[in-house]
């Protein structure tokens, strides 16, 4: 069962970083490999939490792989978490979460955890070989997006 876990401190407000992760519809504009997103079955509670189904289309041109997957996504602005879960192909399961923890003295610790298993053994082998690299690119893209929206460290913005 492949797992990926990382945490890093970014010099931005937790609510601002949460907003980037919760705006799933916007992922194709900055997340590597993400080509399109479709969202439906949106429900929002009184506290602002939302649950919806998202279909994300990804393309990894170097391996000529294109895939689509559906997940149930829960965005909780009070807990500053974005969680998704899927039991649909191409996954046997996919469980991912983003958490945004305020840091004493400022900034936010961004915690990302992903556990997954693909149904296709071949695709699982290919993903295992490149998953850390892909996730590093996703995190770098997230960090760059935060810099674009909220200013880069040391840039005076």
C-alpha positions as CSV (number, residue, x, y, z in Angstrom):
1,X,0.0,0.0,0.0
2,X,1.9,3.1,-1.2
3,X,1.8,6.1,1.1
4,X,3.1,9.6,0.8
5,X,3.3,12.0,3.7
6,X,5.0,15.3,3.9
7,X,4.8,18.6,5.8
8,X,6.3,21.9,5.2
9,X,5.9,25.4,6.6
10,X,4.9,28.2,4.3
11,X,4.8,31.8,5.2
12,X,1.1,32.3,4.5
13,X,-2.1,32.4,6.4
14,X,-3.7,29.0,7.0
15,X,-7.1,30.1,5.7
16,X,-5.5,31.4,2.4
17,X,-3.7,28.1,1.9
18,X,-6.8,26.1,2.7
19,X,-8.7,28.1,0.0
20,X,-6.2,27.1,-2.7
21,X,-6.6,23.4,-1.8
22,X,-10.4,23.6,-1.5
23,X,-10.8,25.3,-4.9
24,X,-10.6,21.9,-6.7
25,X,-12.2,23.4,-9.9
26,X,-9.1,25.5,-10.3
27,X,-6.6,22.6,-10.2
28,X,-6.1,22.3,-14.0
29,X,-4.6,25.8,-14.0
30,X,-1.7,25.0,-11.8
31,X,-1.5,21.3,-10.7
32,X,0.9,19.2,-12.8
33,X,-0.8,16.4,-14.8
34,X,-4.3,17.7,-14.0
35,X,-6.1,18.3,-17.3
36,X,-9.7,18.9,-16.2
37,X,-12.1,18.8,-13.3
38,X,-15.8,18.3,-13.1
39,X,-17.7,18.8,-9.9
40,X,-21.3,17.7,-9.0
41,X,-23.5,16.7,-6.0
42,X,-22.3,19.7,-4.0
43,X,-23.8,20.1,-0.5
44,X,-22.8,22.8,1.9
45,X,-23.5,22.8,5.6
46,X,-24.2,25.8,7.9
47,X,-20.6,25.9,9.1
48,X,-19.4,26.3,5.5
49,X,-18.2,22.7,5.1
50,X,-18.9,21.2,1.7
51,X,-19.0,17.7,0.3
52,X,-19.0,17.0,-3.4
53,X,-18.0,14.5,-6.1
54,X,-15.1,15.5,-8.3
55,X,-13.9,13.8,-11.5
56,X,-10.3,14.6,-12.2
57,X,-8.7,13.9,-15.6
58,X,-4.9,13.4,-15.5
59,X,-2.4,12.9,-18.3
60,X,1.2,11.8,-18.0
61,X,2.5,12.3,-21.5
62,X,5.9,10.8,-20.9
63,X,4.3,7.4,-20.3
64,X,1.3,8.0,-22.6
65,X,-1.0,7.5,-19.7
66,X,-4.4,9.3,-19.3
67,X,-6.8,8.5,-16.5
68,X,-9.9,9.8,-14.9
69,X,-10.9,9.2,-11.4
70,X,-13.8,10.2,-9.1
71,X,-13.5,11.1,-5.5
72,X,-15.8,12.3,-2.8
73,X,-14.2,15.5,-1.5
74,X,-14.9,17.1,1.9
75,X,-13.7,20.7,2.5
76,X,-13.9,21.9,6.1
77,X,-13.0,25.5,6.6
78,X,-13.4,25.3,10.4
79,X,-10.8,22.4,10.6
80,X,-8.8,23.7,7.6
81,X,-8.9,20.3,6.0
82,X,-9.5,19.0,2.5
83,X,-10.1,15.2,2.3
84,X,-10.9,13.0,-0.5
85,X,-11.7,9.3,-0.8
86,X,-12.4,7.0,-3.7
87,X,-13.1,3.3,-4.2
88,X,-13.6,3.7,-8.0
89,X,-11.2,2.8,-10.8
90,X,-8.4,3.2,-11.4
91,X,-8.0,2.9,-7.6
92,X,-8.8,0.1,-5.3
93,X,-8.8,2.9,-2.9
94,X,-7.5,6.5,-2.6
95,X,-7.5,8.4,0.7
96,X,-5.9,11.8,0.7
97,X,-5.9,14.8,3.1
98,X,-4.5,18.3,3.3
99,X,-4.3,19.9,6.7
100,X,-3.3,23.5,7.4
101,X,-1.9,24.2,10.9
102,X,-1.1,27.7,12.1
103,X,2.4,28.1,13.4
104,X,3.5,30.1,16.4
105,X,5.2,33.2,15.1
106,X,3.3,33.0,11.8
107,X,3.1,30.9,8.8
108,X,1.3,27.5,8.3
109,X,2.4,23.9,8.4
110,X,0.9,22.2,5.4
111,X,0.5,18.5,6.0
112,X,-0.3,16.2,3.1
113,X,-1.1,12.5,3.4
114,X,-2.0,10.1,0.6
115,X,-2.6,6.4,0.8
116,X,-3.6,4.6,-2.4
117,X,-3.7,1.3,-4.3
118,X,-4.4,1.0,-8.0
119,X,-6.5,-1.8,-9.5
120,X,-4.0,-2.3,-12.4
121,X,-0.8,-3.9,-11.3
122,X,1.1,-2.4,-14.2
123,X,-0.2,1.1,-13.5
124,X,0.7,0.5,-9.8
125,X,4.3,-0.3,-10.7
126,X,4.6,2.7,-12.9
127,X,3.1,5.0,-10.3
128,X,5.3,3.6,-7.5
129,X,8.4,4.5,-9.6
130,X,7.3,8.1,-10.1
131,X,4.9,9.0,-7.3
132,X,7.3,10.9,-5.1
133,X,8.5,12.9,-8.1
134,X,4.9,13.7,-9.1
135,X,4.0,14.7,-5.6
136,X,7.1,16.9,-5.3
137,X,5.9,18.7,-8.5
138,X,2.4,19.1,-7.0
139,X,3.7,20.6,-3.8
140,X,6.0,22.9,-5.7
141,X,3.0,24.0,-7.9
142,X,0.9,24.6,-4.7
143,X,3.7,26.6,-3.2
144,X,4.1,28.7,-6.4
145,X,0.3,29.3,-6.5
146,X,0.4,30.6,-2.9
147,X,3.3,32.9,-3.9
148,X,1.3,34.2,-6.9
149,X,-1.8,34.9,-4.8
150,X,-0.3,36.0,-1.5
151,X,3.2,37.2,-2.3
152,X,6.5,35.5,-2.4
153,X,8.8,35.4,0.6
154,X,11.4,38.1,0.5
155,X,9.7,39.9,-2.5
156,X,8.3,42.7,-0.5
157,X,4.8,41.9,-1.5
